[in-house]
Amino acid sequence: MKNRKISWVEHYIKEVKQALICPSKEKKRFIADFRESVYSCCAEEADMTDEKLRERFGTPAEISDSFVYNEDPSLTRKNFTSKKFQKLAVIFLMILAIIAIILLSFHVHDNYIYNHGESVLTGPFEGTPPPPDKNMWEVY
């Protein structure tokens, strides 16, 4: 039974893994030990159900709380602030990328209009046609 993966057991282990808040190395170690314990428990009791498993080991939130309780508070606090900082940094970079895309689109649009002859006259002498009696080449 150890080698055969049961879908509801894997779902339970996945819930526990998502509930844990710790560095990834520690999470991998804990989940490997936890998976082994859960599968050995399932192998010992043939009529193991999801409810019995949750009664024996606890809910994912309870497991996460007990894991955090056993950890050093400064490490947990550092991990929380690190995750918050990473999330804020990603949001900030996304906002900067959106602003850059908007500014680039304005620049491209402006260049397109300028290069295709659609410009706005800003003064009275801009775009004034040359007098009709002069040669076109003499004006330039």
C-alpha positions as CSV (number, residue, x, y, z in Angstrom):
1,M,0.0,0.0,0.0
2,K,3.0,2.3,0.5
3,N,3.8,2.4,-3.2
4,R,0.2,2.8,-4.4
5,K,-0.9,6.4,-4.2
6,I,-4.5,7.1,-3.1
7,S,-6.1,10.1,-4.6
8,W,-7.7,11.4,-1.4
9,V,-4.5,10.9,0.6
10,E,-2.5,12.8,-2.0
11,H,-5.2,15.5,-1.9
12,Y,-4.9,15.7,1.9
13,I,-1.1,15.9,1.7
14,K,-1.4,18.7,-1.0
15,E,-3.7,20.6,1.4
16,V,-1.2,20.3,4.2
17,K,1.6,21.4,1.8
18,Q,-0.3,24.5,0.8
19,A,-1.2,25.4,4.4
20,L,2.5,25.3,5.5
21,I,4.3,28.6,5.6
22,C,8.0,28.0,5.7
23,P,11.0,28.0,3.4
24,S,10.8,25.5,0.6
25,K,13.6,23.2,1.8
26,E,11.9,22.7,5.2
27,K,8.6,22.3,3.5
28,K,10.0,19.5,1.3
29,R,11.6,17.7,4.2
30,F,8.4,17.9,6.3
31,I,6.1,16.8,3.5
32,A,8.4,13.8,2.7
33,D,8.3,12.7,6.3
34,F,4.6,13.4,6.6
35,R,3.8,11.5,3.4
36,E,5.7,8.5,4.7
37,S,3.8,8.7,8.0
38,V,0.4,9.0,6.3
39,Y,1.1,6.1,4.0
40,S,2.4,3.9,6.8
41,C,-0.8,4.7,8.8
42,C,-2.9,3.8,5.8
43,A,-1.0,0.5,5.4
44,E,-1.6,-0.4,9.0
45,E,-5.3,0.3,8.9
46,A,-7.1,-1.1,5.9
47,D,-10.3,0.8,6.5
48,M,-8.7,4.2,6.7
49,T,-10.9,7.0,5.4
50,D,-10.4,10.7,5.0
51,E,-12.2,11.5,8.2
52,K,-10.2,9.0,10.2
53,L,-7.0,10.4,8.7
54,R,-7.9,13.9,9.6
55,E,-8.8,12.8,13.1
56,R,-5.5,11.1,13.5
57,F,-3.2,13.7,12.0
58,G,-5.3,16.9,12.2
59,T,-6.6,19.3,9.6
60,P,-4.1,21.1,7.4
61,A,-4.6,24.3,9.3
62,E,-3.9,22.5,12.6
63,I,-0.7,20.9,11.2
64,S,0.4,24.3,9.8
65,D,-0.2,26.0,13.2
66,S,1.7,23.3,15.1
67,F,4.6,23.5,12.6
68,V,4.8,27.3,12.9
69,Y,4.5,27.0,16.7
70,N,7.5,24.7,16.8
71,E,9.6,27.0,14.6
72,D,11.6,30.0,15.7
73,P,9.3,33.1,15.6
74,S,12.0,35.3,14.1
75,L,12.4,32.8,11.1
76,T,8.6,32.7,10.6
77,R,8.4,36.5,10.8
78,K,11.3,36.9,8.4
79,N,9.6,34.5,6.0
80,F,6.3,36.4,6.2
81,T,8.0,39.7,5.5
82,S,10.0,38.1,2.7
83,K,6.8,36.8,1.0
84,K,5.1,40.2,1.4
85,F,8.1,42.0,-0.1
86,Q,8.2,39.6,-3.0
87,K,4.5,40.1,-3.7
88,L,4.8,43.9,-3.5
89,A,7.9,43.8,-5.8
90,V,6.0,41.7,-8.4
91,I,3.0,44.1,-8.3
92,F,5.3,47.1,-8.6
93,L,7.1,45.6,-11.6
94,M,3.8,44.8,-13.3
95,I,2.6,48.3,-12.8
96,L,5.8,49.7,-14.2
97,A,5.5,47.4,-17.2
98,I,1.9,48.5,-17.9
99,I,3.0,52.2,-17.7
100,A,5.9,51.5,-20.1
101,I,3.6,49.8,-22.5
102,I,1.1,52.7,-22.4
103,L,3.9,55.3,-22.9
104,L,5.4,53.2,-25.8
105,S,2.0,53.0,-27.5
106,F,1.6,56.8,-27.2
107,H,5.0,57.2,-28.7
108,V,4.3,54.8,-31.6
109,H,0.9,56.5,-32.3
110,D,2.5,60.0,-32.2
111,N,5.3,58.9,-34.7
112,Y,2.7,57.3,-36.9
113,I,0.6,60.5,-37.1
114,Y,3.7,62.7,-37.6
115,N,5.2,60.5,-40.4
116,H,1.9,60.3,-42.3
117,G,1.3,64.1,-42.5
118,E,-1.3,64.5,-39.9
119,S,0.2,67.2,-37.7
120,V,-1.5,69.9,-35.7
121,L,-0.7,73.5,-36.6
122,T,0.5,75.4,-33.6
123,G,1.3,78.8,-35.1
124,P,-0.1,81.1,-37.8
125,F,3.0,80.6,-40.1
126,E,3.3,76.9,-39.9
127,G,2.1,75.1,-42.9
128,T,1.6,78.4,-44.9
129,P,1.7,77.6,-48.6
130,P,4.4,79.3,-50.7
131,P,3.4,82.2,-52.9
132,P,2.2,81.0,-56.3
133,D,4.8,82.9,-58.4
134,K,7.9,81.4,-56.8
135,N,9.4,78.1,-57.9
136,M,8.9,75.2,-55.4
137,W,12.6,74.6,-55.2
138,E,13.5,78.1,-54.3
139,V,11.3,78.0,-51.2
140,Y,13.3,75.1,-49.8
